[in-house]
Amino acid sequence: MNVFDIIGPIMVGPSSSHTAGAARIGKMARRLLGDDLQEAQIQFHGSFAHTYKGHGTDRAIVGGLLGFEPDDLRIKTSLEIAAGLGLRIVFEKVQLREAHPNTVVIKMRDKSGKALSVTGSSIGGGNIVIKQIDDLKVEIYGEYHTLAVVHQDTPGMVAKVTGLLAKNNINIARMNLFRSRRGGEALMVIELDQNVPSRATKSIANLECVISVRQLEPTKRLGGE
């Protein structure tokens, strides 16, 4: 732990957990969906549900969905900006089982009709963890360049993907594989020391059994990071 974990990030206030962390969750959810967000159903659990209006968690989540960093002053008017762009945003309160108090479920749909649900928790000091993507239980913290590869669970997929990364001199910091069932849909989450060039992501996307590839840039947590 360093001093910034105690003090919290440079941000639009008032709370690192309820605003900075919320903005990071929103931004990561948007990157997982893609660039054509049309509507979002935002479900707050626990402390988020009780205080989201007073702490500006609603504006922070929407700001993140618009691509704003936690210190972007546009977060204060994110609801108005979203309305001006024609985005349909609905807020609800829910009760989830065994969830962190600062948890939000973001159910999104893009302009083509594709839907995606992302569940994330703000765990203090602006730190976050994405816990679920649709029906897949995951752990994504957003502190590294991250590659999210959705694919069919077939033998050799990890070797094929990591081999292409090695060929492009990309160093892996950490990786996890999540799957719904044997032989079903799986998600490979690879945290990397550097950005992945487009030629590498295209090569991975062209692999047989790969369904989609998303590259997630680190979401800003501390001033200057």
C-alpha positions, 0 to 999 in steps of 0.5 A: 500500500502506498500513500495514494491508496490512503489519500485516494486519487485525484478526482471529481469528489466527494468519494474515491469509492463512490465517484472515482471507483465508479467512473473507472467501472463505467469506463471499463464496462464501455470498453468491454462493450465497444464504442456504440453504446445506445442504452444502459440499465444501471443497478446499484447494490448496497451502499451505492444504492443508498447514497448514489445520488448524494455522492454523485455515483450516478454521474460518475458511472455515466461519466465512465460510460462516456469515456471520462477519467475520474478527474474529468470535470465533465463528470459533473454534467455527465447525465446531461451530456448523455441525454444530449447524445441520445443515450437512454440511461435508467437507474435502479436499486437491487439486492445482490447476494454475497456482493461488496457493498459498493457494487453496480451491475451495468446492463448495456446495449449497443446500436446493433442490439448487442447486449452485455452485462458487467458487474463491478465493485469499488473496493476503496481508494479508487480501486475496482474489480470487475467480478462478472461479465454476462454469466462468466465470473471474472477478476479484472482490476484495470491496472494493466493493459488488458486483453479480453479474448472471448473464445470457444473452450478448445485445446491449445487456445492459450498457447496460440494466443500467448504465442502470438503475443510473444511473437510481437514481444509483448510481456505478460504480467498475469493471466486468467482463464474463465469459462462457463463449462467445459467446451463452452464459451471462455474468457481469457484475461491477459494483463500486459506490461505494454499496449498490444499493437493492432496487428497482434490483436487482429491476428488473435481475432482471426484465430479459429474459435476466437469470438471477440477481442477487446483491449482495455487500457489501464483506467486512471486511479491516481494522479498522473497514472 
